Amino acid sequence: MIGVILCTHSDFAKGLRNAVEMIAGEQSCFDSFCFMNGDDVDELSEKIAAAAQRYIDQKMPFCILVDMFAATPFNASLKYTAEHGGYVLTGANLPLLLEILTSREYFDGDDIKAFLSNALNSVKESMQVIDAKAMAEEA
């Protein structure tokens, strides 16, 4: 099992969590945090640290998904993982979150970086540019 922490700007994390639970049901070992306009960065860092520490205390590997590289949720997550371990993934989206949450039970405990890289690679196909008119003309 892998612990998953989701941290994004505004209500994005809440929306992703709701969508995940609609599709895959309630998830254990899954925390989500929204960084709202006017929120204190130190409080966000404390929330991330507390969630991550629970996984560390359980000797459970974990990852933190954030929405944007080099933005506040990323920086708070990176600061914690640089000091204590863990992995940060940028570009949080529903296919990636579902892939990690639904396949983490098959994680063998050996290489979380490889597991997360495989998850990233497997969802690339879900991001496409579709020309519906051209598709209809080909049919």
PyMOL commands that place a pseudoatom at each C-alpha (Angstrom):
pseudoatom trace, name=CA, resn=MET, resi=1, chain=A, elem=C, hetatm=0, pos=[0.000, 0.000, 0.000]
pseudoatom trace, name=CA, resn=ILE, resi=2, chain=A, elem=C, hetatm=0, pos=[1.105, 3.546, -0.715]
pseudoatom trace, name=CA, resn=GLY, resi=3, chain=A, elem=C, hetatm=0, pos=[-0.124, 6.635, 1.098]
pseudoatom trace, name=CA, resn=VAL, resi=4, chain=A, elem=C, hetatm=0, pos=[-1.349, 9.397, -1.186]
pseudoatom trace, name=CA, resn=ILE, resi=5, chain=A, elem=C, hetatm=0, pos=[-1.500, 13.090, -0.347]
pseudoatom trace, name=CA, resn=LEU, resi=6, chain=A, elem=C, hetatm=0, pos=[-3.178, 15.441, -2.808]
pseudoatom trace, name=CA, resn=CYS, resi=7, chain=A, elem=C, hetatm=0, pos=[-2.563, 19.180, -2.489]
pseudoatom trace, name=CA, resn=THR, resi=8, chain=A, elem=C, hetatm=0, pos=[-3.775, 21.797, -4.947]
pseudoatom trace, name=CA, resn=HIS, resi=9, chain=A, elem=C, hetatm=0, pos=[-4.845, 25.388, -5.342]
pseudoatom trace, name=CA, resn=SER, resi=10, chain=A, elem=C, hetatm=0, pos=[-8.442, 26.338, -4.558]
pseudoatom trace, name=CA, resn=ASP, resi=11, chain=A, elem=C, hetatm=0, pos=[-11.063, 23.573, -4.514]
pseudoatom trace, name=CA, resn=PHE, resi=12, chain=A, elem=C, hetatm=0, pos=[-9.332, 21.415, -7.137]
pseudoatom trace, name=CA, resn=ALA, resi=13, chain=A, elem=C, hetatm=0, pos=[-8.223, 18.775, -4.607]
pseudoatom trace, name=CA, resn=LYS, resi=14, chain=A, elem=C, hetatm=0, pos=[-11.748, 18.588, -3.189]
pseudoatom trace, name=CA, resn=GLY, resi=15, chain=A, elem=C, hetatm=0, pos=[-13.183, 18.118, -6.677]
pseudoatom trace, name=CA, resn=LEU, resi=16, chain=A, elem=C, hetatm=0, pos=[-10.653, 15.432, -7.572]
pseudoatom trace, name=CA, resn=ARG, resi=17, chain=A, elem=C, hetatm=0, pos=[-11.335, 13.618, -4.312]
pseudoatom trace, name=CA, resn=ASN, resi=18, chain=A, elem=C, hetatm=0, pos=[-15.102, 13.744, -4.937]
pseudoatom trace, name=CA, resn=ALA, resi=19, chain=A, elem=C, hetatm=0, pos=[-14.623, 12.415, -8.467]
pseudoatom trace, name=CA, resn=VAL, resi=20, chain=A, elem=C, hetatm=0, pos=[-12.367, 9.588, -7.262]
pseudoatom trace, name=CA, resn=GLU, resi=21, chain=A, elem=C, hetatm=0, pos=[-14.894, 8.561, -4.619]
pseudoatom trace, name=CA, resn=MET, resi=22, chain=A, elem=C, hetatm=0, pos=[-17.708, 8.684, -7.184]
pseudoatom trace, name=CA, resn=ILE, resi=23, chain=A, elem=C, hetatm=0, pos=[-15.771, 6.377, -9.518]
pseudoatom trace, name=CA, resn=ALA, resi=24, chain=A, elem=C, hetatm=0, pos=[-13.774, 4.127, -7.173]
pseudoatom trace, name=CA, resn=GLY, resi=25, chain=A, elem=C, hetatm=0, pos=[-15.414, 4.534, -3.768]
pseudoatom trace, name=CA, resn=GLU, resi=26, chain=A, elem=C, hetatm=0, pos=[-13.949, 5.870, -0.560]
pseudoatom trace, name=CA, resn=GLN, resi=27, chain=A, elem=C, hetatm=0, pos=[-10.176, 5.485, -0.363]
pseudoatom trace, name=CA, resn=SER, resi=28, chain=A, elem=C, hetatm=0, pos=[-8.060, 4.733, 2.687]
pseudoatom trace, name=CA, resn=CYS, resi=29, chain=A, elem=C, hetatm=0, pos=[-4.614, 6.236, 3.176]
pseudoatom trace, name=CA, resn=PHE, resi=30, chain=A, elem=C, hetatm=0, pos=[-5.614, 9.230, 1.067]
pseudoatom trace, name=CA, resn=ASP, resi=31, chain=A, elem=C, hetatm=0, pos=[-5.412, 12.832, 2.264]
pseudoatom trace, name=CA, resn=SER, resi=32, chain=A, elem=C, hetatm=0, pos=[-6.361, 15.939, 0.328]
pseudoatom trace, name=CA, resn=PHE, resi=33, chain=A, elem=C, hetatm=0, pos=[-5.690, 19.599, 1.017]
pseudoatom trace, name=CA, resn=CYS, resi=34, chain=A, elem=C, hetatm=0, pos=[-6.854, 22.749, -0.710]
pseudoatom trace, name=CA, resn=PHE, resi=35, chain=A, elem=C, hetatm=0, pos=[-4.641, 25.833, -0.626]
pseudoatom trace, name=CA, resn=MET, resi=36, chain=A, elem=C, hetatm=0, pos=[-7.025, 28.759, -0.776]
pseudoatom trace, name=CA, resn=ASN, resi=37, chain=A, elem=C, hetatm=0, pos=[-6.360, 32.419, -1.483]
pseudoatom trace, name=CA, resn=GLY, resi=38, chain=A, elem=C, hetatm=0, pos=[-5.256, 34.022, 1.774]
pseudoatom trace, name=CA, resn=ASP, resi=39, chain=A, elem=C, hetatm=0, pos=[-4.271, 30.737, 3.455]
pseudoatom trace, name=CA, resn=ASP, resi=40, chain=A, elem=C, hetatm=0, pos=[-1.079, 30.618, 5.462]
pseudoatom trace, name=CA, resn=VAL, resi=41, chain=A, elem=C, hetatm=0, pos=[1.742, 28.720, 3.756]
pseudoatom trace, name=CA, resn=ASP, resi=42, chain=A, elem=C, hetatm=0, pos=[3.100, 27.509, 7.090]
pseudoatom trace, name=CA, resn=GLU, resi=43, chain=A, elem=C, hetatm=0, pos=[-0.284, 25.974, 7.964]
pseudoatom trace, name=CA, resn=LEU, resi=44, chain=A, elem=C, hetatm=0, pos=[-0.311, 24.151, 4.636]
pseudoatom trace, name=CA, resn=SER, resi=45, chain=A, elem=C, hetatm=0, pos=[3.191, 22.856, 5.316]
pseudoatom trace, name=CA, resn=GLU, resi=46, chain=A, elem=C, hetatm=0, pos=[2.054, 21.631, 8.730]
pseudoatom trace, name=CA, resn=LYS, resi=47, chain=A, elem=C, hetatm=0, pos=[-0.933, 19.774, 7.230]
pseudoatom trace, name=CA, resn=ILE, resi=48, chain=A, elem=C, hetatm=0, pos=[1.277, 18.079, 4.655]
pseudoatom trace, name=CA, resn=ALA, resi=49, chain=A, elem=C, hetatm=0, pos=[3.863, 17.202, 7.300]
pseudoatom trace, name=CA, resn=ALA, resi=50, chain=A, elem=C, hetatm=0, pos=[1.245, 15.701, 9.640]
pseudoatom trace, name=CA, resn=ALA, resi=51, chain=A, elem=C, hetatm=0, pos=[-0.250, 13.537, 6.890]
pseudoatom trace, name=CA, resn=ALA, resi=52, chain=A, elem=C, hetatm=0, pos=[3.167, 12.409, 5.664]
pseudoatom trace, name=CA, resn=GLN, resi=53, chain=A, elem=C, hetatm=0, pos=[4.335, 11.659, 9.185]
pseudoatom trace, name=CA, resn=ARG, resi=54, chain=A, elem=C, hetatm=0, pos=[1.377, 9.301, 9.681]
pseudoatom trace, name=CA, resn=TYR, resi=55, chain=A, elem=C, hetatm=0, pos=[2.589, 7.286, 6.699]
pseudoatom trace, name=CA, resn=ILE, resi=56, chain=A, elem=C, hetatm=0, pos=[6.187, 7.371, 7.878]
pseudoatom trace, name=CA, resn=ASP, resi=57, chain=A, elem=C, hetatm=0, pos=[5.091, 6.190, 11.335]
pseudoatom trace, name=CA, resn=GLN, resi=58, chain=A, elem=C, hetatm=0, pos=[3.324, 3.254, 9.644]
pseudoatom trace, name=CA, resn=LYS, resi=59, chain=A, elem=C, hetatm=0, pos=[6.462, 2.572, 7.566]
pseudoatom trace, name=CA, resn=MET, resi=60, chain=A, elem=C, hetatm=0, pos=[4.320, 3.149, 4.487]
pseudoatom trace, name=CA, resn=PRO, resi=61, chain=A, elem=C, hetatm=0, pos=[5.793, 4.746, 1.374]
pseudoatom trace, name=CA, resn=PHE, resi=62, chain=A, elem=C, hetatm=0, pos=[3.874, 7.787, 0.198]
pseudoatom trace, name=CA, resn=CYS, resi=63, chain=A, elem=C, hetatm=0, pos=[3.632, 10.305, -2.579]
pseudoatom trace, name=CA, resn=ILE, resi=64, chain=A, elem=C, hetatm=0, pos=[2.309, 13.831, -2.777]
pseudoatom trace, name=CA, resn=LEU, resi=65, chain=A, elem=C, hetatm=0, pos=[0.431, 14.921, -5.894]
pseudoatom trace, name=CA, resn=VAL, resi=66, chain=A, elem=C, hetatm=0, pos=[0.324, 18.648, -6.558]
pseudoatom trace, name=CA, resn=ASP, resi=67, chain=A, elem=C, hetatm=0, pos=[-1.228, 20.631, -9.348]
pseudoatom trace, name=CA, resn=MET, resi=68, chain=A, elem=C, hetatm=0, pos=[1.691, 22.784, -10.508]
pseudoatom trace, name=CA, resn=PHE, resi=69, chain=A, elem=C, hetatm=0, pos=[5.465, 22.674, -10.513]
pseudoatom trace, name=CA, resn=ALA, resi=70, chain=A, elem=C, hetatm=0, pos=[7.127, 25.420, -8.428]
pseudoatom trace, name=CA, resn=ALA, resi=71, chain=A, elem=C, hetatm=0, pos=[3.853, 26.736, -6.950]
pseudoatom trace, name=CA, resn=THR, resi=72, chain=A, elem=C, hetatm=0, pos=[2.973, 26.874, -3.246]
pseudoatom trace, name=CA, resn=PRO, resi=73, chain=A, elem=C, hetatm=0, pos=[1.640, 23.293, -2.808]
pseudoatom trace, name=CA, resn=PHE, resi=74, chain=A, elem=C, hetatm=0, pos=[4.694, 22.004, -4.666]
pseudoatom trace, name=CA, resn=ASN, resi=75, chain=A, elem=C, hetatm=0, pos=[7.119, 24.091, -2.610]
pseudoatom trace, name=CA, resn=ALA, resi=76, chain=A, elem=C, hetatm=0, pos=[5.555, 23.028, 0.698]
pseudoatom trace, name=CA, resn=SER, resi=77, chain=A, elem=C, hetatm=0, pos=[5.643, 19.375, -0.392]
pseudoatom trace, name=CA, resn=LEU, resi=78, chain=A, elem=C, hetatm=0, pos=[9.171, 19.554, -1.713]
pseudoatom trace, name=CA, resn=LYS, resi=79, chain=A, elem=C, hetatm=0, pos=[10.436, 21.106, 1.507]
pseudoatom trace, name=CA, resn=TYR, resi=80, chain=A, elem=C, hetatm=0, pos=[9.014, 18.218, 3.536]
pseudoatom trace, name=CA, resn=THR, resi=81, chain=A, elem=C, hetatm=0, pos=[10.144, 15.431, 1.225]
pseudoatom trace, name=CA, resn=ALA, resi=82, chain=A, elem=C, hetatm=0, pos=[13.650, 16.897, 0.918]
pseudoatom trace, name=CA, resn=GLU, resi=83, chain=A, elem=C, hetatm=0, pos=[14.027, 16.569, 4.672]
pseudoatom trace, name=CA, resn=HIS, resi=84, chain=A, elem=C, hetatm=0, pos=[12.084, 13.355, 5.348]
pseudoatom trace, name=CA, resn=GLY, resi=85, chain=A, elem=C, hetatm=0, pos=[11.712, 11.429, 2.095]
pseudoatom trace, name=CA, resn=GLY, resi=86, chain=A, elem=C, hetatm=0, pos=[8.743, 10.738, -0.125]
pseudoatom trace, name=CA, resn=TYR, resi=87, chain=A, elem=C, hetatm=0, pos=[7.983, 11.686, -3.708]
pseudoatom trace, name=CA, resn=VAL, resi=88, chain=A, elem=C, hetatm=0, pos=[6.254, 14.689, -5.258]
pseudoatom trace, name=CA, resn=LEU, resi=89, chain=A, elem=C, hetatm=0, pos=[4.382, 14.389, -8.556]
pseudoatom trace, name=CA, resn=THR, resi=90, chain=A, elem=C, hetatm=0, pos=[3.271, 17.475, -10.441]
pseudoatom trace, name=CA, resn=GLY, resi=91, chain=A, elem=C, hetatm=0, pos=[0.327, 17.835, -12.802]
pseudoatom trace, name=CA, resn=ALA, resi=92, chain=A, elem=C, hetatm=0, pos=[-2.335, 16.225, -10.616]
pseudoatom trace, name=CA, resn=ASN, resi=93, chain=A, elem=C, hetatm=0, pos=[-5.283, 15.053, -12.680]
pseudoatom trace, name=CA, resn=LEU, resi=94, chain=A, elem=C, hetatm=0, pos=[-8.094, 12.531, -12.356]
pseudoatom trace, name=CA, resn=PRO, resi=95, chain=A, elem=C, hetatm=0, pos=[-6.609, 9.750, -14.537]
pseudoatom trace, name=CA, resn=LEU, resi=96, chain=A, elem=C, hetatm=0, pos=[-3.293, 9.895, -12.676]
pseudoatom trace, name=CA, resn=LEU, resi=97, chain=A, elem=C, hetatm=0, pos=[-4.922, 9.942, -9.259]
pseudoatom trace, name=CA, resn=LEU, resi=98, chain=A, elem=C, hetatm=0, pos=[-7.179, 7.017, -10.154]
pseudoatom trace, name=CA, resn=GLU, resi=99, chain=A, elem=C, hetatm=0, pos=[-4.250, 5.044, -11.574]
pseudoatom trace, name=CA, resn=ILE, resi=100, chain=A, elem=C, hetatm=0, pos=[-2.208, 5.452, -8.406]
pseudoatom trace, name=CA, resn=LEU, resi=101, chain=A, elem=C, hetatm=0, pos=[-5.083, 4.821, -6.007]
pseudoatom trace, name=CA, resn=THR, resi=102, chain=A, elem=C, hetatm=0, pos=[-6.479, 1.779, -7.796]
pseudoatom trace, name=CA, resn=SER, resi=103, chain=A, elem=C, hetatm=0, pos=[-3.153, 0.093, -8.571]
pseudoatom trace, name=CA, resn=ARG, resi=104, chain=A, elem=C, hetatm=0, pos=[-1.272, 0.791, -5.334]
pseudoatom trace, name=CA, resn=GLU, resi=105, chain=A, elem=C, hetatm=0, pos=[-2.479, -2.447, -3.754]
pseudoatom trace, name=CA, resn=TYR, resi=106, chain=A, elem=C, hetatm=0, pos=[-0.263, -4.232, -6.286]
pseudoatom trace, name=CA, resn=PHE, resi=107, chain=A, elem=C, hetatm=0, pos=[2.824, -2.265, -5.264]
pseudoatom trace, name=CA, resn=ASP, resi=108, chain=A, elem=C, hetatm=0, pos=[5.388, -4.837, -4.194]
pseudoatom trace, name=CA, resn=GLY, resi=109, chain=A, elem=C, hetatm=0, pos=[7.251, -2.514, -1.845]
pseudoatom trace, name=CA, resn=ASP, resi=110, chain=A, elem=C, hetatm=0, pos=[10.461, -2.512, -3.822]
pseudoatom trace, name=CA, resn=ASP, resi=111, chain=A, elem=C, hetatm=0, pos=[10.669, 0.625, -5.959]
pseudoatom trace, name=CA, resn=ILE, resi=112, chain=A, elem=C, hetatm=0, pos=[8.076, 3.337, -5.407]
pseudoatom trace, name=CA, resn=LYS, resi=113, chain=A, elem=C, hetatm=0, pos=[9.795, 5.621, -7.918]
pseudoatom trace, name=CA, resn=ALA, resi=114, chain=A, elem=C, hetatm=0, pos=[9.354, 3.006, -10.650]
pseudoatom trace, name=CA, resn=PHE, resi=115, chain=A, elem=C, hetatm=0, pos=[5.728, 2.444, -9.578]
pseudoatom trace, name=CA, resn=LEU, resi=116, chain=A, elem=C, hetatm=0, pos=[4.978, 6.164, -9.798]
pseudoatom trace, name=CA, resn=SER, resi=117, chain=A, elem=C, hetatm=0, pos=[6.806, 6.499, -13.128]
pseudoatom trace, name=CA, resn=ASN, resi=118, chain=A, elem=C, hetatm=0, pos=[4.743, 3.625, -14.528]
pseudoatom trace, name=CA, resn=ALA, resi=119, chain=A, elem=C, hetatm=0, pos=[1.572, 5.353, -13.323]
pseudoatom trace, name=CA, resn=LEU, resi=120, chain=A, elem=C, hetatm=0, pos=[2.599, 8.540, -15.120]
pseudoatom trace, name=CA, resn=ASN, resi=121, chain=A, elem=C, hetatm=0, pos=[3.350, 6.647, -18.317]
pseudoatom trace, name=CA, resn=SER, resi=122, chain=A, elem=C, hetatm=0, pos=[0.104, 4.696, -18.237]
pseudoatom trace, name=CA, resn=VAL, resi=123, chain=A, elem=C, hetatm=0, pos=[-2.092, 7.793, -18.093]
pseudoatom trace, name=CA, resn=LYS, resi=124, chain=A, elem=C, hetatm=0, pos=[-0.416, 9.617, -20.965]
pseudoatom trace, name=CA, resn=GLU, resi=125, chain=A, elem=C, hetatm=0, pos=[-2.838, 7.970, -23.398]
pseudoatom trace, name=CA, resn=SER, resi=126, chain=A, elem=C, hetatm=0, pos=[-5.774, 9.585, -21.601]
pseudoatom trace, name=CA, resn=MET, resi=127, chain=A, elem=C, hetatm=0, pos=[-4.502, 13.028, -22.598]
pseudoatom trace, name=CA, resn=GLN, resi=128, chain=A, elem=C, hetatm=0, pos=[-5.168, 13.554, -26.291]
pseudoatom trace, name=CA, resn=VAL, resi=129, chain=A, elem=C, hetatm=0, pos=[-6.217, 16.140, -28.823]
pseudoatom trace, name=CA, resn=ILE, resi=130, chain=A, elem=C, hetatm=0, pos=[-9.364, 14.875, -30.526]
pseudoatom trace, name=CA, resn=ASP, resi=131, chain=A, elem=C, hetatm=0, pos=[-10.595, 16.210, -33.868]
pseudoatom trace, name=CA, resn=ALA, resi=132, chain=A, elem=C, hetatm=0, pos=[-14.185, 14.978, -33.668]
pseudoatom trace, name=CA, resn=LYS, resi=133, chain=A, elem=C, hetatm=0, pos=[-15.070, 16.323, -37.096]
pseudoatom trace, name=CA, resn=ALA, resi=134, chain=A, elem=C, hetatm=0, pos=[-12.209, 14.448, -38.747]
pseudoatom trace, name=CA, resn=MET, resi=135, chain=A, elem=C, hetatm=0, pos=[-13.158, 11.285, -36.855]
pseudoatom trace, name=CA, resn=ALA, resi=136, chain=A, elem=C, hetatm=0, pos=[-16.751, 11.551, -38.040]
pseudoatom trace, name=CA, resn=GLU, resi=137, chain=A, elem=C, hetatm=0, pos=[-15.638, 12.063, -41.653]
pseudoatom trace, name=CA, resn=GLU, resi=138, chain=A, elem=C, hetatm=0, pos=[-13.435, 8.955, -41.477]
pseudoatom trace, name=CA, resn=ALA, resi=139, chain=A, elem=C, hetatm=0, pos=[-16.290, 6.797, -40.213]
for i in range(1, 139): cmd.bond("trace and resi %d" % i, "trace and resi %d" % (i + 1))
show_as sticks, trace
zoom trace
